[in-house]
Amino acid sequence: MGEKTKRNRLLILLQKFWRQRSFRFLFVGVLLTLINVLLIMALVNIFKLNTPLLRSLGNACATEICLLISFFCYRQFVWQVEKLPWQEIYLRELPKYHLSVATVISIRVLLLFPLLDWFGMHPALNTMIGIALGALSNYALSDKFVFNVRK
């Protein structure tokens, strides 16, 4: 099989995956996770956030910036929602998105992590399970509650 044929097959496979909303969601989520990590590192180093409180505030800022970026990336690239008036986006969709993400994070932090920790699960595995379940929950809530496309 020639090199050109291999490249064409790979391109066709990538295009097939890209058409699936779940793949786009995962792709954007991984990218935004990397951006979040780089952003918190930059904030800590640039602003010399050298206490736990300052680092926590920096983390909150980095998280909010990434949440805003993720909202628009998911809206545009994942759900490909039709154009709406900006008031509808900022007053309806964005608050719903924040509420859905806050719900997922709250369940992870207040219920899931303590429960799995109580069962003796290693913190790293506990966190990975929480991230996976959080991503699935976020996808479902975003699909049904935030970006529910009206026909």
Backbone as ProteinMPNN parsed JSONL, in Angstrom:
{"seq_chain_A": "MGEKTKRNRLLILLQKFWRQRSFRFLFVGVLLTLINVLLIMALVNIFKLNTPLLRSLGNACATEICLLISFFCYRQFVWQVEKLPWQEIYLRELPKYHLSVATVISIRVLLLFPLLDWFGMHPALNTMIGIALGALSNYALSDKFVFNVRK", "coords_chain_A": {"N_chain_A": [[0.846, -1.17, 0.0], [0.589, 2.187, -0.874], [2.19, 5.248, 0.301], [0.627, 7.548, -0.064], [-1.952, 6.499, -0.227], [-2.238, 5.471, 2.364], [-2.183, 7.866, 3.828], [-4.51, 9.067, 2.838], [-6.471, 7.288, 3.751], [-6.151, 7.594, 6.508], [-6.855, 10.281, 6.754], [-9.559, 10.146, 5.953], [-10.537, 8.546, 8.022], [-10.095, 10.254, 10.238], [-11.803, 12.372, 9.507], [-14.239, 11.053, 9.655], [-14.369, 10.466, 12.418], [-14.398, 13.136, 13.361], [-16.903, 14.024, 12.643], [-18.515, 13.029, 14.593], [-20.165, 14.05, 17.44], [-19.415, 13.411, 20.09], [-16.689, 12.799, 19.854], [-15.65, 15.283, 19.056], [-16.265, 16.701, 21.375], [-14.616, 15.407, 23.269], [-12.086, 15.945, 22.14], [-11.975, 18.808, 22.223], [-12.232, 19.085, 24.984], [-9.852, 17.884, 25.97], [-7.934, 19.602, 24.858], [-8.647, 22.01, 26.159], [-8.163, 21.3, 28.788], [-5.391, 21.118, 28.786], [-4.814, 23.809, 28.23], [-5.851, 24.963, 30.553], [-4.105, 23.947, 32.526], [-1.649, 25.043, 31.646], [-2.301, 27.738, 31.882], [-2.783, 28.11, 34.68], [-0.232, 27.547, 35.607], [1.196, 29.631, 34.401], [-0.038, 31.871, 35.59], [0.657, 31.476, 38.305], [3.458, 31.697, 38.152], [3.941, 34.214, 36.86], [2.558, 36.129, 38.434], [3.586, 35.573, 40.86], [2.297, 33.821, 42.776], [2.43, 32.77, 45.77], [1.319, 31.626, 48.028], [-1.007, 29.338, 49.565], [-3.643, 30.397, 49.477], [-3.469, 32.441, 47.501], [-2.729, 30.881, 45.296], [-5.011, 29.307, 45.094], [-6.885, 31.265, 44.42], [-5.785, 32.01, 41.964], [-6.142, 29.585, 40.629], [-8.937, 29.518, 40.559], [-9.427, 31.717, 38.881], [-8.132, 30.849, 36.504], [-9.665, 28.586, 35.979], [-12.219, 29.707, 35.548], [-11.733, 31.3, 33.279], [-11.115, 29.271, 31.447], [-13.553, 27.908, 31.5], [-15.246, 29.776, 30.273], [-14.052, 29.913, 27.734], [-14.409, 27.229, 27.006], [-17.202, 27.059, 26.893], [-17.851, 28.607, 24.585], [-16.35, 27.218, 22.654], [-17.487, 24.628, 22.78], [-20.09, 25.288, 22.088], [-19.803, 26.298, 19.477], [-18.124, 24.454, 17.999], [-18.677, 21.823, 18.86], [-21.498, 21.37, 19.437], [-22.497, 22.951, 17.451], [-24.399, 25.075, 17.324], [-27.137, 27.021, 16.115], [-27.069, 30.458, 15.045], [-27.811, 32.805, 17.514], [-29.448, 35.594, 19.079], [-27.228, 37.756, 20.879], [-28.048, 38.348, 23.458], [-29.616, 36.17, 24.165], [-27.711, 34.159, 24.221], [-25.891, 35.027, 26.24], [-27.587, 35.488, 28.429], [-29.155, 33.218, 28.715], [-28.036, 30.683, 27.753], [-25.273, 30.688, 28.66], [-25.442, 31.064, 31.549], [-26.838, 28.657, 32.131], [-24.935, 26.798, 31.328], [-22.849, 27.292, 33.163], [-24.208, 26.565, 35.5], [-24.681, 23.839, 35.014], [-22.046, 22.834, 34.899], [-21.159, 23.536, 37.457], [-22.839, 21.911, 38.966], [-21.944, 19.332, 38.242], [-19.275, 19.45, 39.174], [-19.74, 19.872, 41.91], [-21.039, 17.474, 42.66], [-18.964, 15.693, 42.156], [-16.981, 16.579, 43.984], [-18.262, 16.705, 46.503], [-19.684, 14.308, 46.829], [-18.89, 11.972, 45.181], [-15.968, 11.743, 45.281], [-15.471, 11.668, 48.157], [-16.955, 9.314, 48.771], [-15.729, 7.244, 47.215], [-13.199, 7.465, 48.316], [-13.728, 6.701, 50.936], [-14.24, 4.019, 50.483], [-11.672, 3.246, 50.156], [-10.223, 3.75, 47.85], [-7.426, 4.59, 45.797], [-6.23, 7.947, 45.687], [-5.439, 9.042, 43.149], [-6.577, 7.305, 41.23], [-9.215, 7.591, 42.022], [-9.613, 10.289, 41.381], [-9.277, 10.191, 38.574], [-11.464, 8.579, 37.855], [-13.469, 10.274, 38.718], [-13.082, 12.44, 36.957], [-13.645, 11.223, 34.488], [-16.359, 10.389, 34.854], [-17.379, 12.89, 35.387], [-16.95, 14.205, 32.94], [-18.639, 12.711, 31.253], [-21.106, 13.301, 32.478], [-21.141, 16.085, 32.176], [-21.24, 16.267, 29.399], [-23.767, 15.075, 28.895], [-25.504, 16.817, 30.342], [-24.936, 19.246, 29.046], [-25.837, 18.629, 26.497], [-28.607, 18.102, 26.843], [-29.578, 20.179, 28.452], [-28.258, 22.653, 28.096], [-27.314, 23.22, 25.385], [-29.501, 22.465, 23.876], [-30.768, 21.979, 20.872], [-33.067, 23.797, 19.117], [-35.624, 22.968, 16.877]], "CA_chain_A": [[0.0, 0.0, 0.0], [1.404, 3.375, -1.011], [2.138, 6.265, 1.357], [-0.497, 8.441, -0.34], [-3.166, 5.755, 0.12], [-2.281, 5.432, 3.827], [-2.561, 9.202, 4.289], [-5.912, 9.28, 2.492], [-7.287, 6.49, 4.675], [-6.075, 8.245, 7.806], [-7.657, 11.492, 6.648], [-10.96, 9.727, 5.931], [-10.851, 8.095, 9.374], [-10.193, 11.446, 11.083], [-13.027, 13.09, 9.137], [-15.354, 10.265, 10.179], [-14.413, 10.74, 13.853], [-14.709, 14.544, 13.604], [-18.353, 14.203, 12.466], [-19.192, 12.575, 15.813], [-20.162, 15.085, 18.476], [-18.675, 12.954, 21.27], [-15.264, 12.924, 19.565], [-15.326, 16.714, 19.118], [-16.329, 17.057, 22.788], [-13.407, 14.889, 23.886], [-10.957, 16.69, 21.572], [-11.982, 20.153, 22.801], [-11.988, 18.942, 26.418], [-8.425, 17.634, 26.191], [-7.24, 20.864, 24.56], [-8.923, 22.99, 27.21], [-7.468, 20.856, 29.995], [-3.998, 21.56, 28.627], [-4.803, 25.265, 28.369], [-6.068, 25.262, 31.968], [-2.863, 23.656, 33.247], [-0.663, 26.062, 31.264], [-2.745, 29.029, 32.405], [-2.522, 28.203, 36.117], [1.222, 27.627, 35.777], [1.606, 30.986, 34.026], [-0.503, 32.799, 36.626], [1.471, 31.28, 39.507], [4.811, 32.201, 37.921], [3.965, 35.642, 36.506], [2.085, 36.96, 39.544], [4.237, 35.099, 42.09], [1.263, 33.349, 43.704], [3.273, 31.909, 46.594], [0.62, 31.102, 49.205], [-2.137, 28.502, 49.157], [-4.803, 31.232, 49.147], [-3.233, 33.073, 46.203], [-2.784, 29.833, 44.263], [-6.423, 28.942, 44.949], [-7.516, 32.339, 43.643], [-5.286, 31.851, 40.601], [-6.823, 28.421, 40.058], [-10.323, 29.922, 40.27], [-9.379, 32.569, 37.678], [-7.805, 30.005, 35.353], [-10.818, 27.726, 35.727], [-13.304, 30.514, 34.957], [-11.334, 31.647, 31.909], [-11.276, 28.067, 30.627], [-14.993, 27.633, 31.374], [-15.781, 30.676, 29.247], [-13.541, 29.44, 26.441], [-15.046, 25.947, 26.694], [-18.591, 27.315, 26.504], [-17.924, 29.033, 23.188], [-15.841, 26.129, 21.806], [-18.513, 23.583, 22.708], [-21.244, 25.827, 21.366], [-19.488, 26.474, 18.058], [-17.518, 23.313, 17.318], [-19.221, 20.526, 19.252], [-22.938, 21.317, 19.172], [-22.746, 23.716, 16.239], [-25.708, 25.703, 17.541], [-27.428, 28.112, 15.185], [-26.816, 31.791, 15.57], [-28.859, 33.356, 18.354], [-29.096, 36.944, 19.55], [-26.237, 37.692, 21.952], [-28.748, 38.354, 24.75], [-30.033, 34.785, 24.399], [-26.512, 33.388, 24.55], [-25.327, 35.444, 27.518], [-28.565, 35.471, 29.515], [-29.809, 31.919, 28.848], [-27.141, 29.529, 27.591], [-24.073, 30.755, 29.502], [-25.773, 30.698, 32.943], [-27.16, 27.225, 32.197], [-23.673, 26.064, 31.232], [-22.184, 27.41, 34.463], [-24.973, 25.775, 36.461], [-24.449, 22.409, 34.766], [-20.666, 22.519, 35.292], [-21.108, 23.618, 38.923], [-23.511, 20.713, 39.471], [-21.032, 18.2, 38.054], [-18.143, 19.616, 40.096], [-20.238, 19.676, 43.279], [-21.26, 16.043, 42.87], [-17.636, 15.072, 42.222], [-16.236, 16.97, 45.18], [-18.993, 16.471, 47.746], [-20.225, 12.952, 46.942], [-18.145, 10.89, 44.552], [-14.619, 11.584, 45.831], [-15.501, 11.135, 49.528], [-17.462, 7.947, 48.785], [-14.675, 6.345, 46.731], [-12.132, 7.533, 49.307], [-14.2, 5.896, 52.063], [-14.046, 2.629, 50.073], [-10.243, 2.973, 50.143], [-9.644, 3.89, 46.513], [-6.27, 5.479, 45.687], [-6.681, 9.275, 45.247], [-5.241, 9.28, 41.711], [-7.626, 6.559, 40.525], [-10.458, 8.256, 42.397], [-9.693, 11.516, 40.576], [-9.496, 9.832, 37.162], [-12.853, 8.142, 37.732], [-14.271, 11.489, 38.837], [-12.957, 13.204, 35.712], [-14.384, 10.504, 33.435], [-17.8, 10.51, 35.117], [-17.707, 14.312, 35.241], [-17.023, 14.512, 31.503], [-19.89, 12.121, 30.746], [-22.224, 14.09, 33.02], [-21.109, 17.397, 31.538], [-21.716, 16.069, 28.024], [-25.217, 14.839, 28.939], [-26.182, 18.051, 30.751], [-24.8, 20.238, 27.979], [-26.669, 18.208, 25.375], [-30.042, 18.167, 27.153], [-29.966, 21.34, 29.232], [-27.638, 23.914, 27.672], [-27.275, 23.422, 23.926], [-30.579, 21.714, 23.238], [-31.023, 22.662, 19.617], [-34.493, 23.905, 18.782], [-35.838, 22.753, 15.438]], "C_chain_A": [[0.893, 1.235, 0.0], [1.208, 4.352, 0.136], [0.936, 7.185, 1.178], [-1.823, 7.777, 0.044], [-3.332, 5.695, 1.637], [-2.729, 6.778, 4.384], [-4.028, 9.48, 4.008], [-6.832, 8.511, 3.432], [-7.301, 7.107, 6.064], [-6.931, 9.508, 7.818], [-9.149, 11.169, 6.664], [-11.4, 9.284, 7.327], [-11.013, 9.284, 10.322], [-11.455, 12.245, 10.775], [-14.255, 12.378, 9.677], [-15.504, 10.5, 11.688], [-14.89, 12.16, 14.133], [-16.213, 14.817, 13.439], [-19.129, 13.8, 13.715], [-19.034, 13.628, 16.903], [-19.323, 14.657, 19.676], [-17.164, 13.061, 21.054], [-14.839, 14.392, 19.641], [-15.317, 17.197, 20.572], [-15.046, 16.628, 23.5], [-12.183, 15.678, 23.428], [-10.857, 18.084, 22.195], [-11.684, 20.09, 24.297], [-10.526, 18.718, 26.742], [-7.624, 18.913, 25.935], [-7.423, 21.884, 25.682], [-8.299, 22.588, 28.542], [-6.008, 21.291, 29.942], [-3.877, 23.073, 28.8], [-4.96, 25.655, 29.839], [-4.789, 25.049, 32.77], [-1.801, 24.709, 32.921], [-1.019, 27.427, 31.85], [-2.474, 29.148, 33.901], [-1.021, 28.285, 36.382], [1.72, 29.042, 35.463], [1.184, 31.993, 35.1], [0.349, 32.7, 37.89], [2.856, 31.895, 39.318], [4.847, 33.704, 37.658], [3.614, 36.521, 37.704], [2.64, 36.515, 40.896], [3.21, 34.713, 43.155], [1.909, 32.298, 44.609], [2.62, 31.46, 47.898], [-0.541, 30.234, 48.717], [-3.377, 29.319, 48.757], [-4.643, 31.881, 47.773], [-3.287, 32.059, 45.067], [-4.225, 29.381, 44.03], [-7.18, 29.996, 44.152], [-7.065, 32.281, 42.184], [-5.954, 30.682, 39.892], [-8.268, 28.769, 39.696], [-10.374, 30.795, 39.012], [-9.108, 31.737, 36.426], [-8.987, 29.123, 34.976], [-11.94, 28.516, 35.059], [-12.971, 30.92, 33.524], [-11.534, 30.445, 30.988], [-12.745, 27.668, 30.483], [-15.619, 28.516, 30.302], [-15.326, 30.25, 27.853], [-14.251, 28.148, 26.042], [-16.492, 26.136, 26.259], [-18.679, 27.66, 25.02], [-17.381, 27.963, 22.236], [-16.882, 25.024, 21.663], [-19.704, 24.053, 21.885], [-20.991, 25.848, 19.86], [-19.068, 25.171, 17.376], [-18.165, 21.97, 17.647], [-20.7, 20.431, 18.916], [-23.341, 22.075, 17.922], [-24.145, 24.335, 16.244], [-25.882, 26.864, 16.574], [-27.17, 29.455, 15.865], [-28.056, 32.272, 16.332], [-28.482, 34.793, 18.695], [-28.161, 36.84, 20.758], [-26.899, 37.676, 23.32], [-29.168, 36.93, 25.135], [-28.844, 33.933, 24.839], [-26.029, 33.729, 25.96], [-26.299, 35.345, 28.684], [-29.245, 34.122, 29.707], [-28.806, 30.769, 28.821], [-25.945, 29.554, 28.553], [-24.39, 30.478, 30.976], [-26.137, 29.222, 33.098], [-25.891, 26.387, 32.153], [-22.936, 26.108, 32.568], [-22.893, 26.562, 35.519], [-24.713, 24.281, 36.263], [-23.036, 22.005, 35.183], [-20.539, 22.552, 36.82], [-21.764, 22.394, 39.562], [-22.585, 19.502, 39.388], [-19.865, 18.28, 39.039], [-18.573, 19.363, 41.537], [-20.45, 18.204, 43.586], [-19.926, 15.312, 42.999], [-16.965, 15.329, 43.559], [-16.945, 16.536, 46.465], [-19.491, 15.036, 47.921], [-19.274, 11.875, 46.442], [-16.767, 10.685, 45.183], [-14.658, 11.058, 47.263], [-15.979, 9.675, 49.602], [-16.389, 6.951, 48.342], [-13.48, 6.329, 47.69], [-12.491, 6.664, 50.517], [-14.042, 4.402, 51.768], [-12.566, 2.265, 49.945], [-9.575, 3.101, 48.784], [-8.49, 4.899, 46.539], [-6.735, 6.835, 45.138], [-6.522, 9.545, 43.748], [-6.309, 8.563, 40.892], [-8.99, 7.185, 40.789], [-10.663, 9.504, 41.536], [-9.956, 11.203, 39.11], [-10.929, 9.358, 36.925], [-13.777, 9.356, 37.805], [-14.235, 12.327, 37.575], [-13.763, 12.543, 34.601], [-15.898, 10.63, 33.633], [-18.26, 11.962, 34.988], [-17.835, 14.712, 33.783], [-18.306, 13.952, 30.897], [-21.111, 12.917, 31.21], [-22.3, 15.456, 32.36], [-21.628, 17.32, 30.109], [-23.246, 15.926, 28.015], [-25.98, 16.108, 29.319], [-26.102, 19.125, 29.667], [-25.718, 19.907, 26.813], [-28.157, 18.439, 25.656], [-30.477, 19.502, 27.743], [-29.455, 22.656, 28.65], [-27.799, 24.154, 26.177], [-28.37, 22.642, 23.22], [-31.059, 22.503, 22.022], [-32.523, 22.614, 19.32], [-34.65, 23.763, 17.281], [-37.041, 23.521, 14.963]], "O_chain_A": [[1.841, 1.322, 0.78], [0.207, 4.303, 0.851], [0.293, 7.562, 2.158], [-2.714, 8.435, 0.583], [-4.443, 5.85, 2.143], [-3.552, 6.835, 5.298], [-4.721, 10.064, 4.842], [-7.861, 9.034, 3.859], [-8.341, 7.142, 6.722], [-7.647, 9.769, 8.784], [-9.921, 11.861, 7.329], [-12.504, 9.608, 7.764], [-11.952, 9.323, 11.117], [-12.109, 12.743, 11.692], [-15.209, 13.025, 10.111], [-16.612, 10.707, 12.183], [-15.697, 12.375, 15.037], [-16.734, 15.755, 14.044], [-20.285, 14.192, 13.876], [-17.924, 14.04, 17.241], [-18.586, 15.475, 20.226], [-16.435, 13.385, 21.991], [-13.798, 14.713, 20.216], [-14.469, 18.002, 20.958], [-14.461, 17.408, 24.251], [-11.335, 16.037, 24.245], [-9.785, 18.493, 22.641], [-10.966, 20.94, 24.823], [-10.008, 19.303, 27.694], [-6.737, 19.259, 26.715], [-6.468, 22.54, 26.099], [-7.944, 23.453, 29.342], [-5.457, 21.774, 30.932], [-2.945, 23.557, 29.443], [-4.285, 26.567, 30.317], [-4.432, 25.883, 33.603], [-1.129, 25.21, 33.823], [-0.137, 28.18, 32.263], [-1.984, 30.183, 34.352], [-0.586, 29.008, 37.278], [2.565, 29.581, 36.178], [1.965, 32.868, 35.473], [0.719, 33.717, 38.477], [3.373, 32.544, 40.227], [5.713, 34.397, 38.192], [4.276, 37.526, 37.964], [2.223, 37.01, 41.943], [3.246, 35.208, 44.281], [1.942, 31.111, 44.284], [3.31, 30.961, 48.787], [-1.0, 30.383, 47.584], [-4.073, 28.966, 47.805], [-5.576, 31.872, 46.97], [-3.829, 32.345, 43.999], [-4.615, 29.105, 42.896], [-8.015, 29.666, 43.309], [-7.87, 32.48, 41.274], [-6.293, 30.768, 38.712], [-8.763, 28.36, 38.646], [-11.263, 30.631, 38.177], [-9.779, 31.905, 35.407], [-9.278, 28.933, 33.795], [-12.548, 28.036, 34.102], [-13.839, 30.886, 32.652], [-12.058, 30.582, 29.883], [-13.138, 27.14, 29.442], [-16.437, 28.047, 29.511], [-16.118, 30.23, 26.911], [-14.649, 27.983, 24.889], [-16.96, 25.447, 25.352], [-19.481, 27.081, 24.287], [-17.893, 27.813, 21.127], [-17.131, 24.538, 20.56], [-20.255, 23.298, 21.083], [-21.854, 25.464, 19.069], [-19.583, 24.823, 16.314], [-18.197, 21.075, 16.803], [-21.119, 19.524, 18.197], [-24.429, 21.854, 17.391], [-24.944, 24.152, 15.326], [-24.938, 27.586, 16.253], [-27.071, 29.553, 17.088], [-29.185, 32.158, 15.856], [-27.311, 35.163, 18.605], [-28.298, 35.925, 21.57], [-26.378, 37.061, 24.25], [-29.081, 36.545, 26.301], [-28.97, 33.088, 25.725], [-25.787, 32.838, 26.775], [-25.874, 35.137, 29.82], [-29.855, 33.89, 30.751], [-28.738, 29.975, 29.76], [-25.643, 28.544, 29.189], [-23.66, 29.713, 31.608], [-25.778, 28.602, 34.099], [-25.78, 25.384, 32.857], [-22.454, 25.083, 33.049], [-22.24, 25.916, 36.339], [-24.544, 23.545, 37.235], [-22.852, 20.936, 35.765], [-19.882, 21.691, 37.406], [-21.292, 21.9, 40.586], [-22.459, 18.74, 40.347], [-19.512, 17.281, 39.667], [-17.855, 18.714, 42.298], [-20.078, 17.735, 44.662], [-19.772, 14.426, 43.839], [-16.443, 14.41, 44.191], [-16.305, 16.056, 47.401], [-19.699, 14.593, 49.051], [-18.897, 10.973, 47.19], [-16.433, 9.568, 45.579], [-13.955, 10.097, 47.574], [-15.465, 8.894, 50.403], [-16.162, 5.939, 49.005], [-12.828, 5.298, 47.855], [-11.63, 5.968, 51.056], [-13.749, 3.613, 52.666], [-12.233, 1.115, 49.659], [-8.465, 2.603, 48.593], [-8.565, 5.926, 47.213], [-7.551, 6.872, 44.217], [-7.37, 10.201, 43.143], [-6.882, 9.143, 39.969], [-9.818, 7.292, 39.885], [-11.758, 9.741, 41.025], [-10.766, 11.872, 38.469], [-11.537, 9.698, 35.91], [-14.745, 9.456, 37.052], [-15.261, 12.87, 37.166], [-14.478, 13.217, 33.859], [-16.628, 10.94, 32.692], [-19.374, 12.236, 34.542], [-18.731, 15.477, 33.425], [-18.981, 14.63, 30.123], [-22.03, 13.174, 30.432], [-23.384, 15.933, 32.024], [-22.366, 18.198, 29.66], [-23.932, 16.576, 27.225], [-26.987, 16.439, 28.692], [-27.078, 19.826, 29.404], [-26.31, 20.802, 26.211], [-28.882, 18.922, 24.786], [-31.62, 19.917, 27.556], [-30.153, 23.668, 28.708], [-28.355, 25.17, 25.758], [-28.185, 22.204, 22.084], [-31.676, 23.56, 22.15], [-33.144, 21.553, 19.28], [-33.902, 24.361, 16.508], [-37.382, 23.467, 13.782]]}, "name": "protein", "num_of_chains": 1, "seq": "MGEKTKRNRLLILLQKFWRQRSFRFLFVGVLLTLINVLLIMALVNIFKLNTPLLRSLGNACATEICLLISFFCYRQFVWQVEKLPWQEIYLRELPKYHLSVATVISIRVLLLFPLLDWFGMHPALNTMIGIALGALSNYALSDKFVFNVRK"}
